[in-house]
Amino acid sequence: MSEQLLCCEVDSIRRAHKDKNLLNERVLHTMLKAEESYLPSPNYFKCVQREIVPKMRKIVATWMLEVCEEQKCEEEVFPLAMNYLDRFLSVEATRKSRLQLLGATCMFLASKMKETVPLTAEKLCIYTDNSVHPSELLQMELLLLNKLKWDLASVTPHDFIEHFLSKLKIHPSTKQILRKHAQTFVALCATDVNFIASPPSMVAAGSVVAAVQGLYLKNQDASLSSQNLTNFLSQVIRSDPDCLRSCQEQIESLLESSLRQAQQQQQQQHHHCTESKRVDGDADLSCTPTDVRDVNI
């Protein structure tokens, strides 16, 4: 009797459905009250850190975002990990040689909080080119938990997006696209030091307004115009409309600079590949950039 080879497909990871009962005013007001408690210090680079500078944070944040994307983590994992990182750096002076270890540990904890199947210590160490050992990551995890006083239920911009979208009268398919774009802006803001001290509700509202303007949804409904939407969301988060408008403009400026930087990197890599092929015509080199986030705007 001949043996048969069976292809056993791995079941896709099951995700919890969104609970619409949580999208109410009581939950929203509770989050608005709690968000200030989880804000890091805006001046930790000057007051706490001696070796780490904003540029280093940008580098490790970009690396963390790429890891989360490649591992197809839940959207809220990366913003939550960055919140842990900034809160830790606000209270603990850290050597620059340990910044990547800290970033990996923050992703480790954030995935435990938000993922059905969290990232493993071994897998995260591979992403550091094995410069970090699993035992070091587990030791850093205990230190991180201690410095954060075991309070990991941080409020992030991602938590507010669904509340805002539930208040907009738009088609479900349009809402899905809008959600994706707003989440992209939130992730982008998490990589930038200028948004460290911005309340999560403000970043989320600014991201939603920027996404609506980028998708030209204002042409479909007058209530989605920049001014009307800004006034509406500023009332929801109890903020000044001018502050929200300033946040939105800052997000749009960050997007433009990020796209410009991505284009320059793409051109440089293409030029490098072209020059390499001239030197060695038989070389089969890939010219596809792998370190730039696809913004899909």
Secondary structure, DSSP 8 states (H G I E B T S, - for coil): -------------------GGG-SHHHHHHHHHHGGGG---TTHHHHT-SS--HHHHHHHHHHHHHHHHHTT--TTHHHHHHHHHHHHHTTS---GGGHHHHHHHHHHHHHHHH-SS---HHHHHHHTTT-S-HHHHHHHHHHHHHHTTT------HHHHHHHHHHTS---HHHHHHHHHHHHHHHHHHHT-GGGTTS-HHHHHHHHHHHHHHHTTGGGT-GGGSHHHHHHHHHHHTT--HHHHHHHHHHHHHHHHHHHHHHHHHHHHHHHHHHHHHHH-TT-------SSS-----
